[in-house]
Amino acid sequence: MEILAVGPNSPAAFEQYWRNENIPFVGLPDPDHTIARMYRQQVNLFKMGRMPLSCIVDKKGYIRFAHYGVSMQDIPSNEELLHVIDELNASSR
């Protein structure tokens, strides 16, 4: 499993934030919203821009789980995401 966070910032701003916060996983800048459009991430300017989107994508590139948040607080817990990953791993054996 690999965690990838995608954000709307420029590459320089994204790199600076990642370095300052010492984030232990991969960050991918998406200032042109290419990835956001590809995954149909919702944007609500009244709620601070991009709404949270949590996806689990398999090695072949298929979305196996997607949670489209309706607010900035609407994010699945780590336990929920890990449970989905465990279930997917168990069903692939």
C-alpha positions in Angstrom: 0.0 0.0 0.0 1.2 3.5 -0.8 -0.4 6.7 0.4 -0.6 9.6 -2.2 -2.0 13.0 -1.3 -3.0 15.2 -4.2 -3.5 18.9 -3.7 -4.3 22.0 -5.8 -1.1 23.9 -5.0 1.8 24.7 -7.3 4.8 22.2 -7.2 7.0 24.7 -5.3 4.3 25.4 -2.7 3.5 21.7 -2.3 7.2 20.8 -1.9 7.6 23.6 0.7 4.6 22.5 2.7 5.7 18.8 2.6 9.2 19.7 3.8 7.9 22.1 6.6 5.4 19.5 7.9 7.7 16.5 7.4 4.9 14.5 5.9 5.9 10.8 5.6 4.1 10.0 2.3 4.1 11.1 -1.3 2.5 14.4 -2.3 1.4 15.2 -5.8 0.7 18.8 -6.8 -2.3 19.2 -9.1 -2.5 23.0 -9.8 -4.3 22.5 -13.2 -6.9 20.1 -11.5 -6.2 17.3 -14.0 -6.3 14.6 -11.4 -9.2 16.1 -9.6 -11.2 16.1 -12.8 -10.1 12.6 -13.7 -11.4 11.3 -10.3 -14.5 13.7 -10.4 -13.5 15.4 -7.2 -16.1 17.9 -6.2 -15.3 21.6 -5.8 -17.4 23.9 -3.6 -16.1 27.5 -3.4 -18.4 28.2 -0.4 -16.7 25.3 1.5 -13.0 26.2 0.9 -12.5 24.7 -2.6 -12.0 21.0 -3.2 -14.0 18.6 -1.2 -12.2 15.7 0.4 -11.9 12.6 -1.8 -10.5 9.4 -0.4 -9.8 6.6 -3.0 -8.3 3.2 -2.8 -6.9 2.3 -6.2 -5.6 -1.2 -7.0 -2.3 -2.0 -8.8 -4.2 -2.1 -12.1 -5.5 1.4 -11.7 -9.1 0.5 -10.8 -10.9 2.5 -8.1 -11.9 -0.1 -5.5 -13.3 2.4 -3.0 -14.2 6.0 -3.2 -15.6 8.4 -0.5 -16.6 11.8 -1.8 -16.8 14.2 1.2 -19.5 16.8 1.5 -17.5 19.0 3.8 -13.9 19.4 5.0 -14.7 17.2 8.0 -16.2 14.4 6.0 -13.1 12.2 5.7 -13.1 8.4 6.5 -11.0 7.4 9.5 -7.7 5.6 9.0 -9.4 2.5 10.5 -12.2 2.6 8.0 -9.7 2.8 5.1 -7.5 0.1 6.5 -10.5 -2.1 7.0 -11.4 -1.7 3.3 -7.8 -2.5 2.3 -7.9 -5.6 4.5 -11.1 -6.8 2.9 -9.8 -6.2 -0.6 -6.6 -8.1 0.3 -8.6 -11.0 1.7 -10.8 -11.3 -1.3 -7.9 -11.3 -3.7 -6.3 -14.4 -2.1 
